[in-house]
Amino acid sequence: MPVPVSPVQPSARARRRWLGPQTLRRLVQLGVVGFIATVAGRQFVLGDTVPSPEAFCPFGGVETLYSYLSSGNTINHTHLSNMALFLAVAVTAVVARGAFCGWLCPLGTVQEWVHAFSRWLQRRIPPLGRAMRGLNKALNPRTPRGTVGGATLGQRLDRWFSYGRYLVLAWIIGSTIAYGSMVFRDYDPWAALLNLVEWQLGFGTLILAISLIAALFVERAWCRYACPLGATISLLGWLSPLRIERTASACTSCGLCTQHCPMGIDVARADAVTDLRCIGCLSCVDECPRPAALDLCLAVPGSTKPA
């Protein structure tokens, strides 16, 4: 028999959310985007006399790792700073799973802003809001399960497409080893976003445009389906002892945690969130009306049972 838990009063919940992790997360995101924008602006004005914003991309460390270990040299457009940043991100992943993606990644932040703008438009343009609700009901990977029998089409597509980022990662690593160059740079939406400052357009610009348009409909579409850095972090995050756990006796199965997960994880039906897609944003914890239902816990890496 579930133990009844008194609901949180609206004012108390609003206060808890204002002082909660999402406020801190958004401040951190804003600070990182501001820093990268400052670096990009300085490089545009001062040229090569200052570091390129690409020097602060940890995925460059993944791309140049083989070359550095085999020959002691980095490939074009990468620096030793990329190696140091990748090491820092790898340590962060082992300690805190995908927290880099949820708290620090500038491209992930931009996608969140685009999706927030989409929600703003839906509230102010009723026909658009109704159309989006209809689309979400039919295809959204976060539609509650079990009401029609099994996973929806959107859930199945979301799961299949989520493996795409591992295919992208495998292609990048294999091609970089074979050709000794940054084969991904011309397709990288993050590099394309940085190059927009200098009005450089290419295939990566098209990928960026597709990713941002997709973010209007699906939160963090690039992160979910194609990001090779996210794939790397998720694999390292499997070793992390930190995860979100759900206490069934305190949970009312309202589904708010699942509905607000930006990566489409079915938090409401998990005892422990061990899904490799988790980015540690804590949105599920923040949205939960029962403070005792979801919490960060330490557990044995790889186990699926609550600690």
C-alpha positions as CSV (number, residue, x, y, z in Angstrom):
1,M,0.0,0.0,0.0
2,P,1.6,3.3,-1.0
3,V,2.2,5.7,1.8
4,P,0.2,8.9,1.3
5,V,2.3,12.0,0.9
6,S,0.9,15.5,1.4
7,P,1.0,17.5,-1.8
8,V,3.3,20.5,-2.0
9,Q,1.5,23.8,-1.7
10,P,1.7,25.8,-4.9
11,S,3.6,28.7,-3.3
12,A,6.1,26.3,-1.6
13,R,6.6,24.5,-4.9
14,A,7.1,27.7,-6.8
15,R,9.7,28.8,-4.2
16,R,11.4,25.4,-4.3
17,R,11.6,25.5,-8.1
18,W,12.9,29.1,-8.1
19,L,15.7,28.1,-5.7
20,G,16.1,24.7,-7.3
21,P,18.7,23.2,-9.7
22,Q,17.1,24.6,-12.8
23,T,17.8,28.2,-11.9
24,L,21.5,27.3,-11.2
25,R,21.6,25.3,-14.4
26,R,20.3,28.1,-16.6
27,L,22.8,30.5,-15.0
28,V,25.6,28.1,-15.8
29,Q,24.4,27.7,-19.4
30,L,24.1,31.4,-19.9
31,G,27.7,31.9,-18.5
32,V,29.1,29.3,-20.9
33,V,27.3,30.6,-23.9
34,G,28.4,34.1,-23.0
35,F,32.0,33.0,-22.6
36,I,32.1,31.3,-26.0
37,A,30.4,34.3,-27.7
38,T,33.0,36.5,-26.2
39,V,35.8,34.3,-27.5
40,A,34.2,34.1,-30.9
41,G,33.8,37.9,-31.0
42,R,37.4,38.5,-30.0
43,Q,38.7,36.2,-32.7
44,F,36.5,37.9,-35.3
45,V,37.9,41.3,-34.3
46,L,41.5,40.3,-33.5
47,G,42.0,37.3,-35.8
48,D,44.6,34.6,-35.1
49,T,46.2,36.7,-32.3
50,V,43.7,35.2,-29.8
51,P,42.6,31.6,-29.3
52,S,39.9,30.2,-31.6
53,P,36.6,29.1,-30.0
54,E,37.3,25.7,-31.4
55,A,40.2,25.4,-28.9
56,F,37.4,25.1,-26.3
57,C,35.6,22.1,-28.0
58,P,36.2,18.9,-26.0
59,F,35.3,16.7,-29.0
60,G,38.4,17.9,-30.8
61,G,40.2,15.8,-28.2
62,V,38.4,12.7,-29.3
63,E,39.2,13.4,-33.0
64,T,42.9,14.0,-32.4
65,L,43.5,11.4,-29.7
66,Y,44.7,8.7,-32.1
67,S,47.0,11.0,-33.9
68,Y,48.5,12.3,-30.7
69,L,49.0,8.9,-29.3
70,S,50.5,7.5,-32.5
71,S,52.7,10.4,-33.6
72,G,52.7,13.0,-30.8
73,N,51.0,15.5,-33.1
74,T,47.5,16.9,-33.2
75,I,45.5,17.1,-36.4
76,N,44.5,20.4,-38.1
77,H,42.2,22.7,-36.2
78,T,42.8,20.9,-32.9
79,H,45.0,21.9,-29.9
80,L,46.4,20.4,-26.8
81,S,43.6,22.3,-25.0
82,N,41.1,20.0,-26.8
83,M,42.8,17.0,-25.2
84,A,42.8,18.7,-21.8
85,L,39.1,19.6,-22.1
86,F,38.1,16.1,-23.3
87,L,39.9,14.6,-20.3
88,A,38.0,17.0,-18.0
89,V,34.7,16.0,-19.7
90,A,35.5,12.3,-19.5
91,V,36.1,12.6,-15.7
92,T,32.9,14.6,-15.4
93,A,31.0,11.8,-17.3
94,V,32.4,9.1,-15.0
95,V,31.4,11.1,-12.0
96,A,28.1,12.7,-13.1
97,R,27.0,10.9,-16.2
98,G,25.8,13.4,-18.9
99,A,25.9,16.5,-16.8
100,F,28.2,18.2,-19.3
101,C,25.4,17.9,-22.0
102,G,22.7,19.2,-19.6
103,W,24.7,22.0,-18.0
104,L,27.6,23.1,-20.1
105,C,27.2,22.2,-23.8
106,P,26.5,25.5,-25.7
107,L,24.8,23.8,-28.6
108,G,22.5,22.0,-26.3
109,T,21.6,25.3,-24.6
110,V,20.8,26.9,-28.0
111,Q,18.5,24.1,-28.8
112,E,16.7,24.5,-25.5
113,W,16.2,28.2,-26.2
114,V,14.8,27.3,-29.6
115,H,12.3,24.9,-28.1
116,A,11.3,27.4,-25.4
117,F,10.6,29.9,-28.2
118,S,8.4,27.2,-29.9
119,R,6.4,26.8,-26.7
120,W,6.1,30.6,-26.4
121,L,4.7,30.7,-30.0
122,Q,2.3,27.9,-29.3
123,R,0.8,29.7,-26.3
124,R,0.2,32.9,-28.3
125,I,-0.9,31.4,-31.6
126,P,-3.8,29.0,-30.8
127,P,-3.9,27.2,-34.2
128,L,-0.2,26.5,-34.0
129,G,-0.6,25.3,-30.4
130,R,-3.5,22.9,-31.4
131,A,-1.4,21.6,-34.3
132,M,1.6,21.0,-32.1
133,R,-0.5,19.2,-29.4
134,G,-2.0,17.0,-32.1
135,L,1.5,16.2,-33.4
136,N,2.8,15.5,-29.9
137,K,-0.1,13.2,-29.2
138,A,0.5,11.2,-32.2
139,L,4.3,11.1,-32.4
140,N,5.9,12.6,-29.3
141,P,8.3,10.1,-27.8
142,R,7.2,11.3,-24.3
143,T,3.5,10.4,-24.8
144,P,2.5,8.2,-21.8
145,R,2.6,4.5,-22.6
146,G,0.0,1.8,-21.9
147,T,-3.1,3.8,-23.0
148,V,-3.3,2.3,-26.4
149,G,-1.1,-0.8,-25.9
150,G,2.6,-0.6,-26.1
151,A,4.9,2.1,-27.3
152,T,3.6,4.7,-29.7
153,L,5.1,5.2,-33.2
154,G,7.0,8.2,-31.9
155,Q,8.5,6.2,-29.0
156,R,9.7,3.5,-31.4
157,L,11.1,6.0,-33.8
158,D,12.8,7.9,-31.0
159,R,14.5,4.8,-29.7
160,W,15.7,3.7,-33.1
161,F,17.0,7.2,-34.1
162,S,18.8,7.5,-30.7
163,Y,21.3,5.0,-31.9
164,G,22.3,7.3,-34.8
165,R,24.7,9.3,-32.7
166,Y,26.8,6.1,-32.1
167,L,26.9,5.5,-35.8
168,V,28.1,9.1,-36.3
169,L,30.8,8.6,-33.6
170,A,32.0,5.3,-35.2
171,W,32.2,7.0,-38.6
172,I,34.2,10.0,-37.2
173,I,36.7,7.8,-35.3
174,G,37.2,5.4,-38.2
175,S,37.5,8.2,-40.8
176,T,39.8,10.3,-38.7
177,I,42.2,7.4,-38.2
178,A,42.1,6.5,-41.9
179,Y,42.5,10.0,-43.3
180,G,44.3,11.9,-40.4
181,S,42.0,14.9,-40.7
182,M,38.9,16.3,-39.1
183,V,36.4,14.7,-41.4
184,F,33.5,15.9,-39.2
185,R,34.4,19.6,-39.2
186,D,32.6,20.3,-42.5
187,Y,29.4,18.7,-41.1
188,D,29.6,19.9,-37.5
189,P,26.7,22.2,-36.6
190,W,28.7,23.7,-33.7
191,A,31.6,24.7,-36.0
192,A,29.1,26.1,-38.4
193,L,27.5,28.2,-35.7
194,L,30.9,29.6,-34.8
195,N,31.7,30.2,-38.4
196,L,28.5,32.3,-38.9
197,V,30.4,35.1,-37.1
198,E,32.6,35.2,-40.1
199,W,29.8,34.6,-42.6
200,Q,31.2,31.2,-43.6
201,L,28.5,29.0,-45.0
202,G,28.8,25.3,-45.8
203,F,27.2,21.9,-45.4
204,G,27.6,22.2,-41.6
205,T,25.3,25.3,-41.9
206,L,22.6,23.1,-43.4
207,I,23.0,20.6,-40.6
208,L,22.8,23.4,-38.1
209,A,19.6,24.8,-39.7
210,I,18.0,21.3,-39.8
211,S,18.9,20.8,-36.1
212,L,17.5,24.1,-35.0
213,I,14.3,23.6,-37.0
214,A,13.9,20.1,-35.6
215,A,14.4,21.6,-32.1
216,L,11.2,23.5,-32.6
217,F,9.3,20.2,-32.5
218,V,11.6,17.8,-30.5
219,E,13.7,19.0,-27.6
220,R,17.5,18.7,-28.2
221,A,17.0,16.8,-31.5
222,W,20.7,17.0,-32.4
223,C,21.7,15.7,-28.9
224,R,19.2,12.9,-29.1
225,Y,19.9,11.6,-32.5
226,A,23.3,12.6,-33.9
227,C,25.7,14.2,-31.4
228,P,29.0,12.2,-31.3
229,L,30.2,13.9,-28.2
230,G,27.0,13.0,-26.4
231,A,27.5,9.4,-27.5
232,T,31.0,9.4,-26.1
233,I,29.8,10.9,-22.8
234,S,27.0,8.4,-22.5
235,L,29.3,5.5,-22.9
236,L,31.6,6.9,-20.2
237,G,28.6,7.7,-18.0
238,W,27.8,4.1,-17.7
239,L,30.6,3.9,-15.2
240,S,29.1,6.7,-13.0
241,P,27.8,5.8,-9.6
242,L,25.5,8.9,-9.6
243,R,22.0,8.6,-10.9
244,I,18.3,9.5,-10.3
245,E,16.2,7.0,-8.5
246,R,12.4,6.9,-8.1
247,T,10.8,5.9,-4.8
248,A,7.6,4.0,-5.8
249,S,5.8,4.6,-2.5
250,A,6.1,8.4,-2.8
251,C,5.3,8.4,-6.6
252,T,1.7,9.1,-7.8
253,S,2.5,8.1,-11.4
254,C,1.4,11.6,-12.6
255,G,4.0,11.3,-15.5
256,L,5.3,14.9,-15.2
257,C,8.8,13.6,-14.9
258,T,8.5,11.7,-18.2
259,Q,6.7,14.6,-19.9
260,H,9.4,17.1,-19.1
261,C,12.5,14.9,-19.8
262,P,14.2,16.6,-22.8
263,M,15.7,13.3,-23.9
264,G,12.5,11.3,-24.0
265,I,13.3,8.9,-21.1
266,D,10.4,7.2,-19.4
267,V,11.4,8.3,-15.9
268,A,7.9,7.5,-14.5
269,R,8.3,3.8,-15.1
270,A,11.9,3.4,-14.0
271,D,13.1,2.5,-10.6
272,A,16.5,3.9,-11.4
273,V,17.4,6.2,-14.4
274,T,20.3,4.3,-16.0
275,D,19.4,5.2,-19.6
276,L,22.5,6.3,-21.5
277,R,20.5,9.2,-22.9
278,C,20.2,10.9,-19.5
279,I,22.0,14.4,-19.5
280,G,21.7,15.0,-15.8
281,C,19.6,18.2,-16.3
282,L,17.4,17.3,-13.3
283,S,14.3,18.6,-15.0
284,C,12.4,15.5,-13.9
285,V,13.4,16.1,-10.3
286,D,12.4,19.8,-10.6
287,E,9.0,19.0,-12.1
288,C,8.0,16.3,-9.6
289,P,5.3,17.5,-7.2
290,R,6.4,15.0,-4.6
291,P,9.9,15.9,-3.3
292,A,10.5,12.4,-1.9
293,A,9.7,10.6,-5.2
294,L,12.8,11.4,-7.2
295,D,16.3,12.1,-5.9
296,L,20.0,11.8,-6.8
297,C,21.6,8.7,-5.3
298,L,24.9,6.8,-5.4
299,A,24.8,3.2,-6.6
300,V,26.9,0.5,-8.1
301,P,27.7,1.4,-11.7
302,G,25.7,-0.7,-14.2
303,S,23.1,-1.9,-11.7
304,T,19.5,-1.3,-12.5
305,K,18.1,-1.7,-9.0
306,P,17.7,1.2,-6.6
307,A,20.6,1.6,-4.1
